[in-house]
Amino acid sequence: MLLTIDIGTSSFKSALWDFEGRRHSFYSVPLFCNDIKHETDPAYWLQAFNESCAKLKPLDCVQAVVISGNGPSLVPVLGEPVYKNEGLYVPAENARLWLDRRAEKYQDEVTDVMQGFVDASFFLPKILYIKNEENELYKKTKFFLGCPEYLAYALTGMACTVIPCDGFERWFWNDSALDNLNLDNEKFPCFIRPGDKFGELTPQAAMMFGFKKNVPVISGGPDFFAAILGSGVTKQGQACDRTGSSEGINLCTGKYVSDKRLMSYSHPVKPFWNLSGIINTTGKAIDWVCGLLQIDKFDDFIALAQKSKLGSGGLVFLPYLAGERAPIWDPLLRSCWQGISLSSGRSEFANSVLEGIGFAIRDVITAMNDTGNNVMQLHVTGGLAGCGALNQIKADITGIQVQEGEQKEAELLGLAIIGSCFLGRFSSYQEASCAMYCIEKQYEPDFKNKTLYDELFEKYLSLGKV
């Protein structure tokens, strides 16, 4: 059996799998963060691990633990792991989550040093901010770790940084950059890759949670890496649509692409490349409008949205609640509704948010198509993957078939794929993904709606330029 763990922004998910891709148990713990400062206490992740192990027992059959998590989120770690009666503990300051942009004034300096654009949300700008603005914290910090690396450190006592793949180097650091920025090398752990071993569970951790001895803890990489494999995206033209608080579109391409609107780096399946665009606040936009409309349940929100006609009566929503990344890369952009009239009701406002998500995805896909790498199929994963109404909107707006897998939490399935390969059960990620990924539903575009959505998409684009 394999224990897989994915640390999201809003939930900590874990599952036990066999080597045929069957999920035997699943548990999710809600997480809490400060939506103003975009911080969270990383102790929540350790508490969630403690709780998950209690629910997923027995764990003495687990042959490997595989971990992924959100990012780029930064944890200033202050000391060694401690094993207490109540569970794991590692002294650390609050994690600065991937939405944190307070380091924007250091973005250009890091970009110059790394010789390529580095957004303020990535690691080096955040660390440079801490050094210059919170120097006492910088001096106290033993290691700067990412989100999944923090949990792995607690379990193994080994500090490592996971660099996902070739082409990702400039979003991390190198010795020359650390020297130029006057940062201390010893605070930056060595690099490993997805599929590498962090280490083995410490004897204390194994005894505390009921694991057998010497269980390896494996890097699953960042959440997008695992999701690509768990969503069955192993061929050119297939794209993973990773839903959640944000939304990541990852297209399998045959070659590296240089386009400032997008990110390009190696695909988990060789020799392909991954062309990526991240949309900041899609699931977050739904949460926000549910609060605005005083709707407690997601299903009630979808039911309300479905009372609206297609096109939401001409109401168009820009989902830029925290600026936008791909393909615009403007942290100052903000959301708006355009086209409000006397006929705009609660259902139109709700549906326009779903359609706004669809337009944001189409914007990213259009940029991808512009590079000559056409998106032929969209494989949805994550928290919103099982929402048929939203999947159909995505198909209609993009004109692309949307495929929904049996396992909605593709990150966890992808981690099982990585763990299975580490243990020698499959010869390659592609072989394992093809064996373990199964389709549940497909959504075909309804081309009757093409003219309407083409017009509204042009309106959407024009609003983003105002």
C-alpha positions in Angstrom: 0.0 0.0 0.0 1.0 3.6 -0.5 0.1 6.6 1.6 -0.3 9.7 -0.5 -0.6 13.3 0.9 -1.4 16.5 -0.9 -1.3 19.8 1.0 -3.7 22.2 -0.7 -4.5 25.8 0.2 -7.8 25.0 1.8 -7.5 21.3 2.6 -5.0 18.6 3.5 -5.9 15.4 1.6 -4.6 11.9 2.1 -5.4 8.4 0.8 -4.2 4.8 0.9 -3.8 3.1 -2.5 -2.9 -0.3 -3.9 -0.7 -0.7 -6.9 -3.6 -1.1 -9.3 -4.8 2.4 -8.7 -7.6 1.5 -6.4 -8.2 4.0 -3.5 -8.9 2.1 -0.3 -9.5 5.1 2.0 -9.5 8.9 1.8 -9.5 11.7 4.4 -9.6 15.4 4.1 -8.9 18.1 6.7 -9.9 21.7 6.2 -7.0 24.2 6.5 -7.1 27.8 7.6 -5.2 30.8 6.3 -5.2 34.5 6.6 -6.7 35.8 3.3 -5.5 39.3 3.9 -1.8 38.5 4.5 -1.9 35.2 2.6 -0.2 33.4 5.5 -0.9 30.2 7.4 0.7 28.5 10.4 2.5 25.4 9.0 1.6 23.7 12.3 -1.8 23.2 10.8 -0.3 20.9 8.2 1.3 18.8 10.9 -1.9 18.6 12.9 -3.7 17.5 9.8 -1.2 14.8 9.3 -1.7 13.6 12.8 -5.5 13.5 12.3 -5.2 11.8 9.0 -3.0 9.0 10.3 -5.6 8.4 13.0 -8.4 8.0 10.4 -6.4 6.0 7.8 -5.1 3.3 10.2 -3.8 0.6 10.1 -0.6 2.0 8.5 1.7 -0.9 9.1 1.1 -2.1 5.5 2.3 1.2 4.0 5.5 0.7 1.8 6.1 4.4 1.0 4.7 7.8 1.8 4.5 10.2 -1.1 4.0 14.0 -0.6 3.1 17.0 -2.7 1.8 20.4 -1.9 0.8 23.9 -2.9 3.4 26.5 -4.0 5.4 28.6 -4.2 4.7 28.8 -0.5 7.7 29.6 1.8 8.2 28.3 5.4 11.0 29.9 7.5 12.0 26.9 9.6 13.6 27.7 13.0 14.7 24.4 14.4 14.8 20.6 14.4 11.7 18.3 14.4 10.3 17.5 17.8 8.2 14.5 18.6 5.6 15.2 21.3 2.7 13.2 22.7 0.3 15.2 20.6 2.2 14.6 17.4 4.8 16.2 15.2 6.2 19.6 15.8 8.8 21.7 13.9 9.4 25.3 15.1 8.6 27.7 12.3 7.2 31.1 11.5 4.0 31.5 9.4 4.2 30.2 5.8 3.9 32.9 3.1 1.5 31.3 0.7 1.6 31.4 -3.1 -0.8 34.4 -3.2 1.5 36.5 -1.1 2.9 39.4 -3.1 4.4 41.7 -0.4 7.9 41.2 -2.0 6.9 42.9 -5.2 9.6 45.6 -4.8 12.3 42.9 -4.9 10.9 41.2 -8.0 13.0 43.2 -10.5 16.3 42.6 -8.5 15.7 38.9 -8.5 14.7 38.9 -12.2 18.0 40.6 -13.1 20.1 38.1 -11.1 18.2 35.1 -12.5 18.3 36.5 -16.0 14.6 35.9 -16.5 11.3 37.1 -15.1 10.6 35.9 -11.5 7.3 36.9 -10.1 7.1 38.3 -6.5 5.1 35.2 -5.4 8.2 32.9 -5.9 10.8 32.0 -3.3 13.8 34.4 -3.8 11.7 37.6 -3.7 10.0 36.4 -0.6 13.3 35.5 1.1 14.9 38.8 0.0 11.9 40.6 1.6 12.5 38.7 4.9 16.2 39.5 4.9 15.7 43.2 4.3 12.3 43.9 6.1 12.4 41.2 8.8 16.1 40.7 9.5 15.7 39.2 12.9 13.5 36.4 11.4 16.0 35.9 8.6 18.9 35.5 11.1 16.8 33.0 13.2 15.8 30.9 10.2 17.6 27.6 9.9 16.2 26.6 6.5 13.8 28.1 4.0 11.5 25.2 2.9 8.5 24.8 0.6 5.2 23.4 1.7 5.6 19.6 1.1 9.3 19.8 2.1 8.3 21.1 5.5 6.2 18.0 6.2 8.9 15.7 4.8 11.4 17.4 7.1 9.2 16.7 10.1 8.9 13.1 9.2 12.5 12.3 8.2 14.7 15.1 9.7 16.1 15.6 6.2 15.9 19.1 4.7 15.6 19.2 0.9 14.1 21.4 -1.8 12.2 19.9 -4.6 12.8 21.4 -8.1 10.1 19.9 -10.3 11.9 19.5 -13.6 14.2 21.0 -16.2 13.3 24.5 -17.2 12.2 25.4 -13.7 15.6 26.5 -12.4 15.1 30.3 -12.6 12.1 30.2 -10.2 14.4 28.8 -7.5 18.1 29.8 -7.0 21.7 28.9 -7.6 25.0 29.6 -5.9 25.7 32.6 -8.0 22.3 34.2 -7.3 22.7 33.6 -3.6 26.1 35.3 -3.7 24.8 38.3 -5.7 21.9 38.8 -3.3 24.1 38.3 -0.2 22.0 35.4 1.0 23.4 32.6 3.2 23.8 29.4 1.3 23.4 27.2 4.4 19.7 28.3 4.7 19.0 26.8 1.2 18.8 23.0 1.3 20.0 20.8 -1.6 17.8 20.1 -4.6 16.0 16.8 -5.3 13.5 15.9 -8.0 10.0 14.3 -7.9 10.4 10.6 -7.5 13.5 11.1 -5.3 13.6 10.0 -1.7 13.6 12.7 1.1 14.7 10.1 3.5 13.1 7.5 5.7 10.6 7.9 8.5 12.5 8.5 11.7 12.1 5.7 14.3 10.1 8.2 16.5 7.7 9.1 13.7 7.2 5.4 12.7 6.5 4.4 16.2 4.2 7.4 16.9 1.9 6.7 13.9 2.1 2.9 13.6 4.3 2.6 10.5 6.8 -0.2 10.0 10.5 0.7 10.2 12.5 2.3 7.3 9.5 3.5 5.2 10.8 5.8 2.5 9.3 9.3 2.2 9.1 10.2 -1.5 8.9 13.6 -3.2 5.8 13.9 -5.4 6.9 17.4 -6.4 4.5 20.3 -6.5 0.8 19.6 -6.8 0.7 20.3 -10.6 3.3 17.6 -11.3 1.3 14.9 -9.6 -2.0 16.1 -11.1 -0.6 15.8 -14.6 0.1 12.1 -14.1 -3.1 11.5 -12.1 -5.3 13.1 -14.8 -3.9 10.8 -17.6 -2.2 13.7 -19.5 0.6 11.7 -21.2 0.2 12.7 -24.9 0.7 15.9 -27.0 -2.5 18.0 -27.1 -3.9 16.8 -23.8 -4.1 19.4 -21.0 -4.7 19.0 -17.3 -7.1 21.6 -15.8 -6.3 21.5 -12.1 -9.2 23.1 -10.3 -9.2 24.5 -6.7 -8.6 27.8 -5.1 -6.7 28.7 -8.2 -6.6 26.9 -11.6 -3.7 25.5 -13.5 -3.7 24.6 -17.1 -0.8 22.3 -18.1 -0.5 21.3 -21.7 1.6 18.4 -23.0 3.8 19.7 -25.9 6.6 18.3 -28.1 9.1 21.0 -27.5 10.1 23.9 -25.2 8.1 27.1 -25.8 9.4 30.6 -25.2 6.4 32.9 -24.5 6.4 35.5 -21.6 2.7 34.8 -21.1 3.2 31.2 -20.1 5.7 28.9 -18.4 7.4 26.0 -20.1 9.4 23.2 -18.5 9.8 19.4 -18.8 6.8 17.2 -18.6 6.8 14.3 -16.2 6.7 12.0 -19.2 9.8 12.2 -21.4 10.5 13.6 -23.9 7.6 15.9 -23.7 7.3 19.5 -22.3 4.7 21.1 -20.1 3.3 24.5 -21.2 1.6 26.0 -18.1 -0.6 28.9 -17.3 -2.0 29.6 -13.8 -5.2 31.5 -13.1 -5.1 33.1 -9.6 -8.7 33.0 -8.2 -11.2 30.7 -9.7 -12.4 28.5 -6.8 -11.7 31.5 -4.6 -14.1 33.6 -6.7 -16.8 31.0 -6.2 -16.2 31.1 -2.4 -16.2 34.9 -2.5 -19.5 35.2 -4.4 -21.1 32.5 -2.2 -20.3 34.8 0.8 -21.6 37.8 -1.1 -24.9 36.1 -1.9 -25.1 34.4 1.5 -25.1 30.9 0.1 -23.7 28.2 2.4 -23.5 25.2 0.1 -21.7 24.8 -3.2 -24.6 22.7 -4.6 -27.0 25.5 -3.8 -24.8 27.9 -5.6 -24.7 25.7 -8.7 -28.5 25.2 -8.6 -28.9 29.0 -8.5 -26.5 29.6 -11.4 -28.4 27.0 -13.5 -31.6 29.1 -13.3 -29.8 31.7 -15.5 -29.9 31.6 -19.2 -26.6 31.0 -21.0 -24.6 34.2 -21.2 -26.0 35.5 -17.9 -28.1 38.1 -19.7 -24.9 39.8 -21.0 -23.3 40.0 -17.5 -19.5 39.4 -17.7 -17.3 38.8 -14.7 -13.5 39.2 -14.5 -12.1 36.8 -11.9 -9.2 39.0 -10.9 -9.7 39.1 -7.2 -6.0 39.1 -6.4 -4.5 40.3 -9.7 -3.9 37.7 -12.4 -1.1 35.5 -13.5 -1.3 33.9 -16.9 -1.6 35.2 -19.5 -1.6 38.8 -18.2 0.8 38.8 -15.2 -0.5 42.0 -13.6 -0.9 42.0 -9.8 -2.8 45.2 -9.9 -5.8 44.0 -12.0 -9.0 43.7 -10.1 -12.4 42.0 -10.7 -15.5 43.7 -12.0 -18.9 42.9 -13.4 -19.9 44.6 -16.6 -23.3 44.7 -18.2 -25.4 44.9 -15.0 -29.0 45.8 -15.9 -32.5 45.7 -14.2 -32.8 42.1 -15.4 -29.6 41.0 -13.6 -30.6 38.8 -10.6 -28.9 36.5 -8.2 -28.8 33.6 -10.7 -27.2 35.8 -13.4 -24.5 37.0 -11.0 -23.8 33.4 -9.9 -23.7 32.0 -13.5 -21.5 34.9 -14.7 -18.8 33.8 -12.2 -18.8 30.3 -13.7 -18.7 31.7 -17.2 -15.9 34.1 -16.1 -13.8 31.1 -15.0 -14.5 29.6 -18.4 -13.4 32.8 -20.2 -10.2 32.9 -18.0 -9.4 29.3 -19.1 -10.1 30.2 -22.7 -7.7 33.2 -22.4 -4.9 30.8 -21.3 -5.7 28.3 -24.0 -5.7 31.0 -26.6 -2.2 32.0 -25.6 -1.2 28.3 -25.8 -2.7 27.9 -29.2 -0.9 31.0 -30.4 2.4 29.2 -29.9 1.3 26.5 -32.3 0.6 24.0 -29.6 -3.1 23.4 -29.8 -5.1 22.2 -26.8 -7.2 19.2 -28.0 -8.6 17.8 -24.8 -9.0 19.2 -21.2 -8.8 16.7 -18.3 -10.3 18.2 -15.2 -9.1 17.4 -11.7 -9.4 18.7 -8.2 -12.2 20.1 -6.0 -14.4 21.3 -8.9 -13.8 18.4 -11.2 -17.1 16.7 -10.4 -19.2 19.7 -11.2 -20.9 18.8 -14.4 -22.5 22.2 -14.9 -19.1 23.9 -14.8 -17.5 21.3 -17.0 -20.1 21.8 -19.7 -19.6 25.6 -19.5 -15.8 25.0 -20.0 -16.5 22.8 -23.0 -18.9 25.3 -24.6 -16.7 28.4 -24.0 -13.4 26.7 -25.1 -14.8 24.5 -27.8 -12.8 21.6 -26.4 -13.8 18.2 -25.1 -13.6 18.1 -21.3 -12.8 14.8 -19.7 -13.6 13.9 -16.1 -11.7 11.0 -14.5 -13.0 8.6 -11.9 -10.5 9.9 -9.3 -11.3 13.6 -8.9 -8.3 14.1 -6.6 -5.7 13.5 -9.4 -2.9 14.8 -7.3 -3.3 11.8 -4.9 -3.6 9.3 -7.8 -0.5 11.0 -9.4 1.4 10.5 -6.1 0.4 6.8 -6.1 1.8 6.6 -9.7 5.1 8.2 -8.6 5.3 5.9 -5.5 4.5 2.8 -7.6 7.4 3.6 -10.0 9.8 4.3 -7.1 9.0 0.8 -5.8 9.5 -0.7 -9.2 5.9 -1.7 -9.9 6.0 0.1 -13.3 8.8 0.9 -15.6 7.7 4.5 -16.4 5.3 7.3 -15.4 3.6 6.9 -18.7 3.0 3.2 -18.2 1.7 3.7 -14.7 -0.6 6.6 -15.6 -2.1 4.7 -18.5 -2.8 1.7 -16.2 -4.2 3.7 -13.3 -6.2 6.6 -14.8 -9.8 5.8 -15.8 -12.4 8.1 -17.5 -15.8 8.6 -15.9 -17.5 11.3 -18.1 -16.8 13.3 -21.2 -18.4 16.7 -22.0 -18.6 17.7 -25.7 -18.9 21.4 -26.7 -22.4 22.5 -27.8 -21.7 24.5 -30.8 -25.1 26.1 -30.7 -23.6 28.3 -28.0 -20.5 29.3 -30.0 -21.6 32.6 -31.3 -22.9 33.8 -28.0 -19.7 32.8 -26.1 -17.4 34.2 -28.8 -19.1 37.6 -28.4 -18.9 37.5 -24.6 -15.3 36.4 -24.7 -14.4 39.4 -26.8 -16.1 41.6 -24.3 -14.2 39.8 -21.5 -10.9 40.5 -23.3 -11.7 44.2 -23.8 -12.6 44.6 -20.1 -9.2 43.3 -19.1 -7.5 46.0 -21.1 -9.4 48.9 -19.6 
